Amino acid sequence: MDIDTYGFEHGMPTLEEMLEYQCHLLCNENDQLRWELAKAQRNIEKLVEINQSLQEQIAVELRRANEAHVEYVHLMNMARCRYGIDLTRDGYDIDPREHLKCKSAEKKIG
């Protein structure tokens, strides 16, 4: 049985045309990937800057917390040495946040 293929040869691309089209598609995909890579690199650079800024803020806050703790210990020692007041019996020697939690728990119970 012979199949009539007359009329199909005008709309069908040749092998060279198909390869050229495929090459064109790959070039466009390559360009798009380069653009996305550049965008990702810019995002990474911005995230690194944000991270550095946050690390600097953390360092500042840690210094402030350490200074506050040193002052707290100094005041506790001064109260003990100068005035003979022992604040440890009232639970002030523990972490101030823990002390506040204990006091708030006592208020809820009482």
C-alpha beads as a LAMMPS data file, in Angstrom:
LAMMPS data file: protein, C-alpha beads

110 atoms
109 bonds

1 atom types
1 bond types

-500.0 500.0 xlo xhi
-500.0 500.0 ylo yhi
-500.0 500.0 zlo zhi

Masses

1 110.0

Atoms # bond

1 1 1 0.000 0.000 0.000
2 1 1 1.427 3.340 -1.066
3 1 1 0.735 6.351 1.247
4 1 1 0.278 9.660 -0.472
5 1 1 2.678 12.181 1.128
6 1 1 2.121 14.878 -1.446
7 1 1 1.817 18.361 0.161
8 1 1 3.687 17.568 3.371
9 1 1 7.133 18.436 2.096
10 1 1 6.498 22.206 2.143
11 1 1 5.687 22.536 5.865
12 1 1 8.287 20.146 7.238
13 1 1 11.679 21.567 8.258
14 1 1 14.867 20.055 7.011
15 1 1 17.405 18.509 9.385
16 1 1 19.576 21.652 9.164
17 1 1 16.595 23.881 10.008
18 1 1 15.698 21.696 12.990
19 1 1 19.288 21.816 14.270
20 1 1 19.425 25.585 13.788
21 1 1 16.155 25.996 15.696
22 1 1 17.401 23.722 18.489
23 1 1 20.618 25.755 18.682
24 1 1 18.567 28.951 18.904
25 1 1 16.500 27.471 21.773
26 1 1 19.650 26.405 23.648
27 1 1 21.193 29.867 23.228
28 1 1 18.068 31.504 24.641
29 1 1 18.010 29.063 27.543
30 1 1 21.695 29.790 28.175
31 1 1 21.016 33.552 28.218
32 1 1 18.125 33.087 30.636
33 1 1 20.263 30.947 32.959
34 1 1 23.047 33.561 32.911
35 1 1 20.525 36.249 33.869
36 1 1 19.157 34.095 36.698
37 1 1 22.695 33.355 37.900
38 1 1 23.552 37.069 37.986
39 1 1 20.345 37.737 39.940
40 1 1 21.166 34.943 42.403
41 1 1 24.675 36.359 42.898
42 1 1 23.229 39.804 43.645
43 1 1 20.828 38.224 46.144
44 1 1 23.683 36.351 47.809
45 1 1 25.743 39.534 48.092
46 1 1 22.783 41.328 49.691
47 1 1 22.233 38.456 52.131
48 1 1 25.912 38.518 53.098
49 1 1 25.651 42.259 53.825
50 1 1 22.516 41.696 55.923
51 1 1 24.216 38.855 57.800
52 1 1 27.263 41.020 58.561
53 1 1 25.035 43.789 59.859
54 1 1 23.134 41.367 62.082
55 1 1 26.376 39.860 63.396
56 1 1 27.584 43.355 64.315
57 1 1 24.308 44.041 66.138
58 1 1 24.613 40.734 67.993
59 1 1 28.151 41.636 69.077
60 1 1 26.990 45.035 70.341
61 1 1 24.111 43.495 72.291
62 1 1 26.392 40.834 73.786
63 1 1 28.767 43.557 74.975
64 1 1 25.825 45.443 76.509
65 1 1 24.582 42.283 78.207
66 1 1 28.053 41.554 79.584
67 1 1 28.402 45.121 80.871
68 1 1 24.987 44.882 82.525
69 1 1 25.935 41.592 84.160
70 1 1 29.200 43.048 85.446
71 1 1 27.297 46.007 86.891
72 1 1 24.746 43.644 88.442
73 1 1 27.486 41.569 90.110
74 1 1 29.209 44.751 91.270
75 1 1 25.995 46.010 92.898
76 1 1 25.407 42.639 94.559
77 1 1 28.938 42.675 95.979
78 1 1 28.635 46.278 97.112
79 1 1 25.350 45.541 98.891
80 1 1 26.948 42.578 100.614
81 1 1 30.242 44.265 101.556
82 1 1 29.183 47.825 102.394
83 1 1 25.745 47.309 103.838
84 1 1 25.806 43.706 104.957
85 1 1 22.782 42.884 102.843
86 1 1 22.790 39.324 101.531
87 1 1 20.555 39.309 98.508
88 1 1 21.297 35.669 97.693
89 1 1 18.868 34.436 100.357
90 1 1 16.028 36.132 98.458
91 1 1 17.030 34.499 95.189
92 1 1 18.632 37.552 93.619
93 1 1 21.816 35.648 92.828
94 1 1 20.066 33.661 90.113
95 1 1 19.512 34.970 86.626
96 1 1 17.205 38.023 86.871
97 1 1 14.889 36.547 84.242
98 1 1 14.524 33.384 86.299
99 1 1 13.883 35.501 89.401
100 1 1 11.094 37.340 87.597
101 1 1 9.573 34.039 86.477
102 1 1 9.618 32.771 90.071
103 1 1 8.011 35.971 91.374
104 1 1 5.287 35.913 88.697
105 1 1 4.590 32.224 89.463
106 1 1 4.243 33.070 93.161
107 1 1 1.777 35.850 92.362
108 1 1 -0.346 33.497 90.249
109 1 1 -0.453 30.906 93.012
110 1 1 -1.037 33.382 95.865

Bonds

1 1 1 2
2 1 2 3
3 1 3 4
4 1 4 5
5 1 5 6
6 1 6 7
7 1 7 8
8 1 8 9
9 1 9 10
10 1 10 11
11 1 11 12
12 1 12 13
13 1 13 14
14 1 14 15
15 1 15 16
16 1 16 17
17 1 17 18
18 1 18 19
19 1 19 20
20 1 20 21
21 1 21 22
22 1 22 23
23 1 23 24
24 1 24 25
25 1 25 26
26 1 26 27
27 1 27 28
28 1 28 29
29 1 29 30
30 1 30 31
31 1 31 32
32 1 32 33
33 1 33 34
34 1 34 35
35 1 35 36
36 1 36 37
37 1 37 38
38 1 38 39
39 1 39 40
40 1 40 41
41 1 41 42
42 1 42 43
43 1 43 44
44 1 44 45
45 1 45 46
46 1 46 47
47 1 47 48
48 1 48 49
49 1 49 50
50 1 50 51
51 1 51 52
52 1 52 53
53 1 53 54
54 1 54 55
55 1 55 56
56 1 56 57
57 1 57 58
58 1 58 59
59 1 59 60
60 1 60 61
61 1 61 62
62 1 62 63
63 1 63 64
64 1 64 65
65 1 65 66
66 1 66 67
67 1 67 68
68 1 68 69
69 1 69 70
70 1 70 71
71 1 71 72
72 1 72 73
73 1 73 74
74 1 74 75
75 1 75 76
76 1 76 77
77 1 77 78
78 1 78 79
79 1 79 80
80 1 80 81
81 1 81 82
82 1 82 83
83 1 83 84
84 1 84 85
85 1 85 86
86 1 86 87
87 1 87 88
88 1 88 89
89 1 89 90
90 1 90 91
91 1 91 92
92 1 92 93
93 1 93 94
94 1 94 95
95 1 95 96
96 1 96 97
97 1 97 98
98 1 98 99
99 1 99 100
100 1 100 101
101 1 101 102
102 1 102 103
103 1 103 104
104 1 104 105
105 1 105 106
106 1 106 107
107 1 107 108
108 1 108 109
109 1 109 110
